[in-house]
């Protein structure tokens, strides 16, 4: 009989994502399915990472990850807008013009009891107005 894993040995499944890299090495993860969005937002994201989602319509959950611990302090508005642009690109608003994207720290994303896959609640969010775009980003395999 196989032994049960302890809480520290448990590794949640890795979400299937599009992964984009900026010129400065930051990674932008975008979930591919509702189940991947849940894994990305609730298990994969670190609490202090920024989370993004198109406001008011279906789309991918997006996480912005620093290349290393020292780079976390180098985040600027342009980087946040680029990640928001990826969230808009992976949404129903892709072919539109300017759109609104919600962002917050991943620690402010939670799953309501009984919610469907991909449905979350956020607190302490702010809105960014961006155009859908993945221009200038490198898609990683």
N, C-alpha and C positions, 0 to 999 in steps of 0.2 A: 504494500500500500504506500503510495507516494506521500511524503510529508507535506503539510500545508506551509505555504510561504507566510512569513511574518510581514507585518505592515512595512517594515523597512526594505524587505526583499521584493515587494510587489512593484512591478513596473507597468503602468497603464499602457494600452496600445498606442502606438504613434499614429497621429492623424495623417491622412493623405492630404497633402497640401501642394499648392504652387508655392515655390520659394523663390523670391527675387532678392538680388543683392545690389546694394547701392555702390557707387564709386568708392565710398569711404568704408565699405565692409559691413554695413548694417544689413540685417536680414529682415525681410517682410514675408510673413507666412499668411496664406489665404486658404481657408478650408474649401474642399471640393464638394462635400455633401453635408446634409444636416447633422449626421452622426459625426463627421469629421469636425464640423464647427463646434460641437459639444466637447469633443476631446481636446481640440485646440484651445478653446476658451477656458475650460474648467480644469484640465489636467496638465496640459503641455505648457501653457503660459505661466511665467513667474509673476508673482503678485505685483511687482513694481514695473512690469512691462506695459506699454500702451496697447490698448485694444481699440479696434475700429469696426464700424458697421454703417452701411448706408441708412439714412434716417427714413423710416416709414415704408420700406418696401423690402422684398426678399433680396438676399445677397450673402456673400461670404463673410465669415468672421475673420478679422485680420489682426495679426500681432506684429509689433515692431520690436526686434531683438538687437541689442548692442553686440558688436563683435567681441568685446571683452569688458571686464569690469571698469576699466579706466575710461572707456568711451561713453559710458552712461551719462557722464557730465557734459558731453559734447552735443547733446541733442538740441536742435533748434527748430524754429517754426517751419522752415523749408522741409526738413526731414519728416515732421508730423504731417505736413500737407502732401508729401509724396506717398506716405503710407495710406492716408485718407483717399488719395487718388486711386490707389490699388483697390481699396474697399469699394469705391464707386465703379471701377472697371469690372469687378467681379460681382455685379449686381444687375438688376433689371434696368438701371439708369445708364448703362454703358453707352448707349447711343444718344443720350441727351446732352445738354449743355452743362451748365453749372448745377451742382447738386449739394445737398447737405449731408455730412457724415458725422455721426456721433462718435466721440472718443472719450475714454476714461482709462484709469489704471485697471489692469486685469483683476486686481483684488476687489473691485467694485462690480464685478460681473457674477451673477449667481443664477442658478436654475430654480425656478419656482416649482413647488411640488405639483406633480401631475402634468407638467408642461411637455409638449411634443419635442422631439429632437430638433435642435437648432434654435429653440426659443429660450431666451434668457431675459433677465431683468438687469438693468444697470442703474447705478446711482453716481452722483458726483460727476456727471458727464458734461462735456462742452461740445459745441457744434463747430464744424469747419466747413466752409464753402469752397468746393474744389471742382475741377473738371476730371472726369474719369480718365486715367492715364497710367500706362506702364512704360512710357517712353524713358529711355536712359537707364533702365534697370536691366540687369542680367538675370535671365531665368536659369536657375540651377536645376540640375537633374537629381 
